[in-house]
């Protein structure tokens, strides 16, 4: 019975319909989060660094290398995490242990909530550094579109990761659905006839004459002695 109907999933070993899986709100949010993370990562890696007449490349965000590194880190890890949780969502119904399902849901809650916060920091950090960037630091608007894309999709990622956190919390609150444990499953092997009682008089009737006479009888009358006649 382990893992039956727990944390929003069906019975253990039940078949998964790919179409129904794709239509789930959680799957849609996961796909959007993956795309947004890819955009943030690719925008900074491909066009987030500019050459200002020297061999050294400078970050387009106010020449602050930390801004570019942070955006690349959040985007790349978010991309890999989405792929991991995609696989976990698809295999979730095959997890037989309720404890393992609970751990998986708690991991999703913690990571999704934390990454929504990191994307909030990314949005604020990149937007702040971009507002301080001088036109001379971005010759011919080189990398400007990439910078704006990274900022915009960092903001969109806040929404999708927050939505994933809410969905994970809802799964956790569902817990184990005990309604799937019917009375037939619980009492299927129970005997229908009551056990015989051990109380006296149950099952058989004893007469009052059973022990009327004691098991051993003694003749208490003294033997008579006749006096011989001489």
ZIKAZI-V44132 format. One record per residue. PHI is phi in whole degrees, -180 to 180 (999 if undefined). Layout:
phi
PHI
PHI
This chain:
phi
999
-65
84
-81
59
-108
56
80
-103
-81
-66
-61
83
-71
-71
-106
-87
-60
-68
-64
-64
-67
-81
-66
-57
-65
-67
-65
-63
-65
-66
-64
-63
-64
-65
-64
-64
-64
-65
-62
-65
-68
-63
-74
-67
-80
-131
-85
-123
-123
-105
-101
82
-134
-74
-88
-89
-116
-68
-69
-87
58
57
-96
-65
-64
-65
-67
-63
-66
-63
-65
-63
-63
-68
-69
-65
-62
-64
-67
-66
-62
-63
-65
-73
-59
-65
-65
-63
-71
-95
-62
-69
-85
-76
-86
-92
-65
-65
-68
-64
-63
-63
-64
-67
-66
-62
-66
-61
-64
-71
-63
-64
-67
-74
-63
-67
-64
-71
-63
-64
-61
-61
-66
-66
-66
-65
-66
-70
-69
-67
-93
-75
-85
-62
-68
-82
-128
-65
57
56
-67
85
-66
-65
-65
-65
-65
-65
-63
-68
-64
-78
-67
-67
-63
-67
-59
-67
-68
-70
-66
-63
-65
-64
-63
-63
-67
-65
-63
-63
-66
-70
-65
61
-101
-80
-76
-69
-74
-87
-79
-67
-67
-72
-76
-115
-64
-98
-80
-68
-82
-93
-69
-70
-65
-82
-93
-74
-60
91
-90
87
-126
-107
-104
-84
-77
-92
-62
-113
-69
-103
-68
-65
-119
-110
-124
-92
-79
-73
-73
-69
-82
-119
-94
-80
-67
-101
-96
